[in-house]
Amino acid sequence: MTTPLARVLIADDEESIRWVLRQALADLGWVVETAENGEEAWSKLTSGNFEVALVDIRMPGLDGLELLSRLAESGCDTSVIIVTAQNTMANAIEAMKRGAYDYITKPFDLDEVRILVRRALEMRRQSAELERLERDQRKRFELGVEIVGRTPVMQEIFKTIGRVAPTEATVLIQGESGTGKELIARAIHAHSRRWSGPFVAMNCSAVPRDLLESELFGHERGAFTGATEQRLGVFEVANSGTLFLDEVGDMPLELQAKLLRVVQERELTRVGGREVVKVDVRLIAATNQNLERAVREGRFREDLYFRLAVVPIHVPPLRQRRADIPDLVRYFLAKINRELGGRVSGISDEAMEKLLQHSWPGNVRELENTLVRAAVLAPGPFVMPQDLVLAESGPGKKSTEAITIEAAIRQAVESLLGSDPEVSPRNVYAWVMQRVERPLIEYALERTGGNQLRAAALLGINRNTLHKKMHMFGIVSRPSTEEGGS
């Protein structure tokens, strides 16, 4: 067995013990020093770099147990082996409680001492290697979760991340699409105690309504047509880690009740199954909707809202933190050069001014996409105004590249079908119709002040059909006095 280099301290008030142990350990090539009492041992351990110390439990003045307590309070990480002539249960328990690595009793066998010191050194080496690997892994994870922002509102978000990350509190992140809600969720996970566990993200609006329960909670074989084998849901996949539920405001009411139970009880039952499965997951939810208004309108359960919004974080749109745009531009250009082999070294003042004046309906995501396109197509080393293709020419102006409803639906369906090659979504027609009909009905009711008769006439359907659709989508509208209270 190879013997690693190490510094060892022997603290004992008996000179013969110090001499014997020093000779036995020095013969193995270790650097050995001695101390004849507790105070001298304390001075040497706190000023020197000792990997292991053999400390007598009974010494005049500061004894071995008191020395252990002091070392623990000071943060000294030396592995301490207690040496005692009294092999009692009380001594053994008290030594281990105060942080001793192990203990041996007098008279001792020198080979036993050598083995014990070697074991302590090997454990320290393995712990140091594990810490190094964990640091490297954490750095690799954090490379993908950098959030740029020096404005006061972003600094407050960073402070909130720092406060909430070490806890197990559920977080609700609200903000427009493209503001970086998932990045914030990843940052919370990266700085939490669960950082080495999985981070699983799921977009509730991208899964067909009839498959959402299975995606969340899993299903058993034979639970429905096409369920040829058991499948775990995202709650089980994220076990011991973090689950990020994006666009949770789009979840149907009946599933909200089941989600609430899982959040409260930390257990679930797969679709088509009876077994109760325990889950250990930190939940972070996000939405681009106003959930408080959705609660008032009966589209979102109030009890679930309060369970999710233990710590709420509101992410401002980019137009409300324009001072961050220059930093974001520099960050994205460096990222583009690094990942795409770009050659852009900067951006002109005129181009930067154009970016600062833009309204950014797509927020940070739109800014990144704009810079990727500009960096790839720019003929020179600088991004110029003519290299920037923006959806709008300025704040408050309508897009000159407005997308048609047909094209928008096609893009949404293509995104759904192409999101996972292993998944064959069912009832795509129903999924699309829900996303078209619901906002259409909501707008008609808003336009008519909640008058269902007028809303039905506006839509070209009868009132009974409108009422059924409202019930289907969980839309609540106060009865209008013009309807005669009916």
C-alpha positions in Angstrom: 0.0 0.0 0.0 1.4 3.4 -1.0 1.6 5.9 1.8 0.5 9.5 0.9 2.5 12.4 2.2 0.9 13.9 5.3 1.5 16.0 8.4 0.5 14.4 11.6 0.3 15.9 15.1 0.6 13.7 18.3 -0.8 15.3 21.5 -0.3 13.4 24.7 1.0 14.3 28.2 3.1 11.1 28.4 6.5 11.5 26.7 6.8 7.8 26.1 3.5 7.6 24.1 4.6 10.6 22.0 8.0 9.0 21.3 6.5 5.6 20.3 3.8 7.1 18.0 6.2 9.5 16.4 8.7 6.8 15.5 6.0 4.5 14.2 4.5 7.1 11.9 7.7 8.9 10.9 9.1 5.5 9.6 6.3 5.6 6.9 7.5 9.0 5.6 5.0 11.2 7.3 6.0 14.5 8.9 5.2 14.1 12.6 5.1 16.8 15.3 4.2 16.5 18.9 2.5 18.5 21.7 2.6 17.7 25.4 -0.7 19.4 26.4 -4.0 20.6 24.9 -3.1 24.3 24.7 0.1 23.5 22.7 -1.9 21.2 20.4 -4.5 23.9 19.9 -1.8 26.4 18.9 -0.2 24.0 16.4 -3.4 22.8 14.8 -4.8 26.3 14.2 -1.5 27.6 12.9 -0.2 24.6 10.9 -1.6 22.4 8.1 -2.1 19.0 9.7 -4.2 16.3 8.0 -4.5 14.1 11.0 -4.0 14.5 14.8 -3.8 11.8 17.5 -5.1 13.4 20.7 -5.1 12.0 24.2 -8.5 12.4 25.9 -7.0 13.1 29.3 -4.5 16.0 29.4 -3.9 18.7 32.0 -5.7 22.0 31.2 -7.4 21.6 27.9 -8.4 18.0 27.4 -9.1 16.1 24.2 -12.9 16.6 24.3 -12.6 20.3 24.9 -10.0 20.6 22.1 -12.4 18.8 19.7 -15.1 21.4 20.5 -12.8 24.3 19.9 -11.6 22.9 16.6 -15.1 22.4 15.4 -16.0 26.0 16.3 -12.9 27.3 14.5 -13.6 25.4 11.3 -10.4 23.4 11.5 -10.8 20.4 9.2 -8.0 18.2 10.7 -9.1 14.6 11.2 -8.8 13.9 14.9 -8.3 10.4 16.3 -8.9 10.3 20.1 -6.5 8.2 22.2 -7.9 7.0 25.5 -7.0 4.7 28.3 -10.7 4.5 29.4 -12.6 2.4 26.9 -16.1 3.5 28.0 -19.2 4.0 26.0 -19.6 7.6 27.3 -16.1 8.5 26.0 -16.7 7.0 22.6 -20.1 8.6 22.2 -18.9 12.0 23.4 -15.8 12.0 21.2 -17.8 11.1 18.0 -20.5 13.7 18.9 -17.8 16.4 19.0 -16.4 15.5 15.6 -13.7 12.9 16.1 -12.9 10.8 13.1 -12.4 7.7 15.3 -10.8 6.6 18.6 -8.3 4.0 19.8 -7.7 2.7 23.3 -4.5 2.2 25.3 -2.6 -0.1 25.1 -2.8 0.0 21.3 -1.2 -2.0 18.5 1.0 0.2 16.3 -0.1 -1.5 13.1 -3.7 -0.6 14.1 -2.6 3.0 14.5 -0.9 3.1 11.1 -4.0 1.6 9.4 -6.3 4.1 11.1 -4.2 7.1 10.1 -4.0 5.7 6.5 -7.8 5.3 6.5 -8.3 8.9 7.7 -5.9 10.2 5.0 -7.6 8.2 2.3 -11.1 9.5 3.4 -9.8 13.1 3.3 -8.4 12.5 -0.2 -11.7 11.1 -1.4 -13.7 13.9 0.1 -11.4 16.5 -1.5 -11.8 14.8 -4.9 -15.6 14.6 -4.5 -15.7 18.3 -3.6 -13.6 19.1 -6.7 -15.9 17.1 -9.0 -19.0 18.7 -7.5 -17.5 22.2 -8.0 -16.7 21.3 -11.7 -20.2 19.9 -12.2 -21.8 22.9 -10.6 -19.7 25.3 -12.8 -20.7 23.4 -16.0 -24.4 23.6 -14.9 -24.2 27.3 -14.0 -22.6 28.2 -17.4 -26.1 27.8 -19.0 -28.0 29.8 -16.4 -26.2 33.2 -16.5 -28.7 36.0 -16.1 -27.6 39.5 -17.2 -28.9 42.6 -15.6 -27.6 45.5 -13.5 -30.8 47.5 -13.2 -32.3 47.8 -9.6 -35.3 45.5 -10.5 -32.9 42.7 -11.7 -30.7 43.1 -8.7 -33.8 42.6 -6.5 -34.5 39.4 -8.4 -31.0 38.2 -7.9 -31.3 38.8 -4.1 -34.6 36.9 -4.1 -32.9 34.0 -5.9 -30.2 34.0 -3.3 -32.6 34.0 -0.4 -35.0 31.4 -1.7 -32.6 28.9 -3.4 -31.3 27.2 -0.2 -34.9 26.7 1.0 -37.5 24.2 -0.2 -40.1 26.9 -0.8 -42.3 26.7 -3.9 -41.7 29.6 -6.3 -44.1 31.2 -8.8 -42.3 33.2 -11.6 -44.6 35.5 -13.6 -43.7 37.6 -16.6 -44.2 37.9 -20.4 -42.9 35.3 -22.8 -39.2 35.6 -23.5 -38.3 37.4 -20.3 -36.1 34.5 -19.0 -38.4 32.7 -16.5 -36.8 29.3 -17.1 -33.3 30.8 -16.6 -34.4 32.1 -13.2 -35.8 28.6 -12.3 -32.5 27.1 -13.4 -30.6 29.6 -11.3 -32.7 28.7 -8.2 -32.0 25.0 -8.8 -28.3 25.6 -9.4 -27.9 27.3 -6.0 -30.1 24.9 -4.1 -29.2 21.8 -2.1 -30.8 19.8 -4.9 -28.4 21.2 -7.5 -26.9 17.7 -8.2 -30.3 16.3 -8.8 -32.3 16.5 -12.1 -33.8 19.7 -13.4 -36.9 18.8 -15.4 -38.8 21.4 -17.4 -42.3 21.0 -18.8 -44.5 23.4 -20.8 -48.1 22.8 -19.8 -49.4 24.6 -22.9 -47.4 22.5 -25.3 -49.0 19.2 -24.3 -52.4 18.1 -25.6 -55.1 18.4 -22.9 -55.8 14.6 -22.8 -52.1 13.8 -22.4 -51.3 16.3 -19.8 -52.3 14.2 -16.8 -50.1 11.3 -18.1 -47.2 13.6 -18.7 -47.4 15.0 -15.2 -48.1 11.9 -13.2 -47.3 9.0 -15.5 -49.4 6.0 -16.5 -49.6 2.3 -16.2 -49.6 -0.2 -19.0 -53.1 -0.4 -20.6 -54.3 2.8 -18.9 -55.6 4.0 -22.3 -55.3 3.2 -26.0 -51.7 3.3 -26.9 -50.3 2.9 -23.4 -48.3 -0.2 -24.2 -46.0 0.1 -21.2 -45.6 1.9 -17.9 -44.3 5.5 -18.2 -43.1 7.8 -15.5 -44.4 11.3 -15.3 -42.3 14.4 -14.8 -42.8 14.4 -11.1 -41.1 11.0 -10.8 -38.4 11.8 -13.3 -37.6 14.9 -11.3 -37.4 13.0 -8.0 -34.7 14.5 -5.6 -34.4 17.4 -8.0 -36.5 20.4 -9.3 -39.6 20.3 -11.5 -40.3 23.5 -13.5 -43.8 23.7 -14.7 -44.0 26.5 -17.4 -47.3 28.1 -18.4 -49.1 26.5 -15.5 -52.0 29.0 -16.0 -53.0 27.0 -19.1 -53.7 23.8 -17.0 -57.3 22.7 -17.0 -59.3 23.0 -13.8 -59.7 19.3 -13.2 -56.0 18.8 -13.4 -55.3 21.7 -11.1 -57.1 19.8 -8.3 -54.8 16.7 -8.8 -51.7 19.0 -9.0 -52.8 20.6 -5.7 -52.9 17.2 -4.0 -49.4 16.2 -5.2 -48.1 19.5 -4.0 -49.7 19.1 -0.6 -49.2 15.4 0.0 -46.0 14.8 -1.9 -47.5 11.7 -3.4 -49.3 10.7 -6.6 -51.1 7.9 -8.4 -50.3 7.1 -12.0 -53.1 7.2 -14.6 -54.7 3.7 -14.6 -52.9 2.7 -11.4 -53.7 2.2 -7.7 -50.2 2.4 -6.2 -49.5 5.6 -4.2 -46.0 6.8 -5.2 -44.0 9.2 -2.9 -42.2 12.0 -4.7 -39.5 14.3 -3.4 -39.5 17.3 -5.7 -38.9 21.1 -5.4 -41.6 22.7 -7.5 -41.1 26.0 -9.5 -44.0 27.2 -11.6 -44.2 30.0 -14.2 -46.8 31.7 -16.3 -47.2 34.7 -18.6 -50.8 35.2 -17.3 -52.1 37.2 -14.4 -53.1 34.4 -12.1 -54.7 36.6 -9.6 -57.2 37.7 -12.3 -57.6 34.1 -13.4 -58.5 33.2 -9.8 -61.1 36.0 -9.7 -62.6 34.8 -13.0 -62.7 31.2 -11.8 -60.1 29.9 -14.3 -57.5 29.0 -11.7 -58.0 27.5 -8.3 -57.3 29.9 -5.4 -55.9 27.2 -3.1 -53.5 26.1 -5.8 -52.4 29.7 -6.5 -51.5 30.2 -2.8 -49.6 26.9 -2.8 -47.6 27.9 -5.8 -47.0 31.6 -4.9 -45.2 31.0 -1.6 -42.4 33.1 -3.1 -43.6 35.1 -6.1 -41.0 36.6 -8.6 -42.2 39.0 -11.2 -39.8 39.4 -14.2 -40.2 42.7 -15.9 -40.3 43.0 -19.7 -37.2 44.2 -21.5 -38.8 47.5 -22.4 -39.0 48.3 -18.6 -35.3 47.7 -18.1 -33.7 49.2 -21.2 -30.6 50.1 -19.3 -29.7 46.3 -19.4 -29.7 46.2 -23.2 -26.0 47.1 -23.7 -24.9 44.5 -21.2 -27.2 41.9 -22.9 -25.9 42.8 -26.3 -22.2 42.3 -25.2 -23.1 39.0 -23.5 -25.0 37.6 -26.5 -22.3 38.7 -29.1 -19.7 36.9 -27.0 -21.9 33.9 -26.8 -22.6 33.9 -30.5 -18.8 34.1 -31.3 -18.1 31.3 -28.9 -20.9 28.9 -30.0 -21.3 29.7 -33.6 -17.8 30.7 -34.5 -18.8 34.3 -35.2 -16.4 37.0 -36.0 -18.4 40.1 -34.7 -16.2 42.2 -32.5 -18.8 44.9 -31.6 -21.8 47.0 -32.5 -22.0 50.6 -33.8 -23.5 53.4 -31.7 -26.3 53.8 -34.2 -27.2 50.1 -34.1 -27.1 50.2 -30.3 -29.5 53.2 -30.3 -31.8 51.3 -32.6 -31.9 48.4 -30.2 -32.5 50.8 -27.2 -35.5 52.4 -29.0 -37.2 49.1 -29.9 -40.2 48.0 -27.9 -39.1 44.3 -27.7 -42.5 42.5 -27.7 -40.5 39.2 -27.6 -38.3 40.5 -24.8 -34.8 39.0 -24.2 -35.5 36.0 -26.5 -36.3 38.4 -29.4 -33.1 40.4 -28.7 -30.9 37.2 -28.8 -32.5 36.0 -32.0 -32.1 39.5 -33.6 -28.4 39.5 -32.7 -27.8 35.9 -33.9 -29.3 36.9 -37.3 -27.3 40.1 -37.5 -24.0 38.5 -36.4 -24.3 35.7 -39.0 -25.3 38.0 -41.9 -23.3 41.1 -41.1 -20.6 41.7 -43.8 -18.1 43.3 -41.5 -16.8 42.9 -37.9 -19.3 45.4 -36.5 -23.1 45.1 -36.3 -24.5 48.1 -38.2 -28.1 49.5 -38.1 -28.9 47.9 -41.5 -27.9 44.5 -40.2 -30.8 44.6 -37.6 -34.2 43.3 -38.7 -36.7 44.2 -36.1 -40.4 43.3 -35.9 -41.3 46.9 -35.1 -39.7 50.2 -36.0 -40.3 51.8 -32.7 -42.4 51.8 -29.4 -46.1 51.7 -29.9 -45.9 50.9 -33.7 -47.5 47.9 -35.1 -45.4 45.2 -36.6 -44.6 45.4 -40.3 -44.0 41.7 -40.3 -47.4 40.6 -38.8 -47.9 36.9 -38.9 -51.3 35.6 -40.1 -53.5 33.5 -37.9 -53.1 30.6 -40.2 -49.3 30.8 -40.1 -49.4 31.2 -36.3 -51.5 28.0 -35.9 -49.2 26.1 -38.3 -46.1 27.2 -36.3 -47.8 26.1 -33.0 -48.7 22.7 -34.5 -45.2 22.2 -35.9 -43.7 23.0 -32.5 -46.0 20.5 -30.8 -45.4 17.7 -33.2 -41.6 18.3 -33.3 -41.1 18.8 -29.6 -40.2 15.2 -28.9 -39.7 12.5 -31.6 -40.6 9.8 -29.0 -44.0 11.2 -28.4 -46.9 10.9 -30.9 -49.5 13.5 -29.6 -53.2 12.5 -29.9 -56.2 14.8 -30.5 -54.2 17.6 -32.1 -57.4 19.0 -33.5 -58.9 19.4 -30.0 -55.6 20.9 -28.7 -55.7 23.6 -31.4 -59.4 24.3 -31.1 -59.0 24.9 -27.3 -56.3 27.4 -27.9 -58.3 29.2 -30.6 -61.8 29.1 -29.0 -60.9 30.0 -25.4 -59.3 33.5 -26.1 -62.0 34.1 -28.8 -64.8 33.5 -26.3 -63.0 35.5 -23.5 -62.5 38.5 -25.9 -66.2 38.4 -27.0 -67.3 38.4 -23.4 -65.0 41.3 -22.5 -66.1 43.3 -25.6 -69.8 42.8 -24.7 -69.3 43.6 -21.0 -70.1 40.0 -20.0 -73.4 39.9 -21.9 -73.7 36.3 -23.0 -76.5 37.0 -25.5 -74.5 39.7 -27.3 -71.3 37.7 -27.1 -73.1 34.7 -28.7 -74.4 37.0 -31.4 -71.0 38.4 -32.0 -69.5 35.0 -32.4 -72.4 33.7 -34.5 -73.4 30.9 -32.2 -76.4 30.4 -29.9 -76.3 31.1 -26.2 -76.5 27.4 -25.2 -73.4 26.6 -27.3 -71.6 29.6 -25.7 -72.6 28.4 -22.2 -71.3 24.9 -22.9 -68.0 26.3 -24.2 -67.6 28.5 -21.2 -68.1 25.5 -18.9 -65.7 23.4 -20.9 -62.9 26.0 -20.7 -63.7 27.1 -17.1 -64.6 30.6 -18.2 -66.6 32.6 -15.6 -68.3 35.8 -16.6 -70.6 37.9 -14.4 -74.2 38.0 -15.7 -75.1 41.2 -17.4 -78.2 43.1 -16.2 -79.1 43.5 -19.9 -79.8 39.7 -19.9 -82.6 40.1 -17.4 -80.7 38.3 -14.7 -81.3 35.0 -16.6 
